Amino acid sequence: MMRFLLGSVLLLSVSGACARTLTQVIQQISKNGVQIVYSSEFINTDLIDVFDPINTLQELTIFLESRNFELVEVRDEIFFISSTAQKENIQTGAVVVGDVKDRLTGLSIADVVVILDQEEKTTISVTQSGFSFFVAQPGNHVLEVKHPDYTSARVSLNLEAGQVLVEDITLLPKPQALENISVTASLYDFTNQEVVNHSVLFQEELQRLPLLADDPIRAVEKLPGFTSTGVGARPFVRGGKQNETQIILNGLPLRRAYHYRDYLSVQSILNLGYVNDLSTYAGVFPVQYGNAISGVMEINSLRPHQSFFADATAAKYNNHLTFGGLVGERGSYLASLRQGGRILDGVGGVDEARSPNFEDAFLNFNHDFGNNWIFDANFLHSNDEVLFVIADIGGFVNADYNDNNLWFSATKNFEQGHQLVNRIALQNTKVIRVGFNSETTSTGLLQEVSDTDFFTFETQYKHQVSDRLIFNTGASLQRHKADDVLLVLFSMVFDPFFLQLNPGNPGGIQAFELVSANETANSLYANIRYRWTDQIVSDIGIRYDNQNWIEKSQLSPRVNLSYFPNKQTAMKLGLGRHFQTQAIDEVVLEDGVAGYFLPESADIALFEWSRLIGSDYVVRTEFYSKKYRQVHPYYENLFSKLTLQPELLSDRVRVAPTGARSKGIDVSLSRKTDTFDWFVAYSYSDVNDIINGQEVPRSWNQKNAIKADFSWRYNNFEISTLLNYHTGWPITEIFQDTGFATIGERNAEDLSDFLNLNLKLSYTTRFYRTDIKYWAQVSNLLERDNACCFSYQFALNEQQGFDFTLEEEAWQPRLFNFGVSVYFE
């Protein structure tokens, strides 16, 4: 009897050990790359035990049929379990199944909440992402998906009776400010710890901002420390010149990142349609970034996670088509084509813009070869054809720019925390530029021809030694080849300012330069990140650069320290020396000397304090100081800032500081919710050149600035605003006394304050698998005449004297932009 009882207990134990729930069976089969979803309206898989071995879809189908269920393939590798007993209900209703993924990584998201018409549904998570539910009444419905770590998504559904709709949804991660300022023993948090002054703008935020011509680079205008003219897209960063900020796309520094580069640089060559995220640094950035003093903007392109998508936009200033998709199970491709122009109509005295247009194209291919090898190929092309007729002076501008970038990256992730990245890049730039001035002010001709090639090989190695120590190192070798020709002819006839600005040279200026060079440059850098305690993290790095055409090497040490007293507070300190060298094609030909200056250098110190208030308010304060030890001479126009041919005007002067200083404070407060986001920042700054021992304000110096960004979403509607205010920039005053004009002290006066408000309205509707977005945008909504500068004219009268006229000019006028964007998935 005892043996019988023991045998029975053993048999029952073995039987129980072999039994699995249907949920476990489905999860095991789903590991083979298929997705199996079902609705709790018809089946509860946790209550169904499976004793037979089931490892394939065929075996699962047979088992389900024995329980009066069917396994229906609704799309490639997506299967839905339906009940044969409920076929009538299914035929009169509809079933919605789908997958939820991270938009940035393409990885599945677990524990999402699905809400249909404001009624929460049970989420059946089989592959840690799949959801499904039954809808008894077909028609129009609104589906909302929520997750605490992601921005909610809403889509419109148009359901038909008997339909099984597959609706995949992607969610964008919420800003990681909290995670970035809290240190734990986690290896993940340690490796992703941020350095001082690092901001990230993701695609969703970039898309909603009211950016002129949908230019992603203009998004930095919302950040404290970044400022621009309102017309041009190139920013000044914390007092630095416009050429002191580096733009990087998928790891490659771009040599020429702007359309109309010699004509106010009104638009970047980057299309918002393929930008996934934009990272910014404004001082003491990591050592892998070199040859920039003031700032870095790093852009990563999208990684498609669906089989195919297309994004097309028709608008006033730009038209573009972006599409992409998956290649097999491990590859993806992305392509973008854009055409635009006419953004300079009415700016800078343009009377007629006969053919101002540009085009750019971007291609990306990414493939995972397995064994932790990832290959990435990119191609970026831009071309400008510009022909302007200039009002008042009867001249014209004709230019043709062509820029091509081709680069390949190979990444190998080894075991034990090793990573190796190799990159090869080929870049070519061709420029043909002709300008002509005539009539009342001057007679002049400017001609520039250049053809430049760059070849770069770069390798980067990273080793995570432990959960406390990470080591980074890298090296690059570059070959630069340039052929430049510049012909400048000035003949000043009716402008007495020329005599005041160029004493001893009454006959005008003629300059002809031919530059040809073929040189090399190389860089080395290393950085150690160490977590001393759970509250203290340090980055200590050094960078070495050498360029043959300079014949001088640079050594750049940088230190970042972070202290986290608690999970809500972060304090960070950055100290570093940054260098910037003239590129081989950046000879200042206006000097008439085909040579190079010593590398520009600056010592930078930053302190940042940030704190989380409540659950979703973030306050951030930064103090910074930047002292230039070497400043490159630069040219600017004293009065005529808004001109398309500044080199041909007589107020063009050479500024040769012996040093410069920049200091300031930035304070910001932000909040992000599901329906309402806002950001407000105040900045105080002061930047001066040291000229003849005296501090002279730079022409873009602004003492006080306020920025505000508001965004509100309701159902399918969205409204966003962006406000910029700053005190007036310095200007050199012109005095008139008894009809004779004299030039005052340089930058001794200030223009009136600058105030600009942009507004964007959009409405999105969904038709089957297509999102259609109608949007309208207004730049300078208040139509404020923000003073930028002066324009002046002299005319010789009958008494052989000069009649002088002076007018104040304004930056950007009120501009309207509208369009329709169609996104098909």
Summary of the structure (lengths in Angstrom):
residues: 825
radius of gyration: 31.0
end to end distance: 68.0
largest distance: 136.3
contacts: 2730
relative contact order: 0.09
helix: 11%
strand: 57%
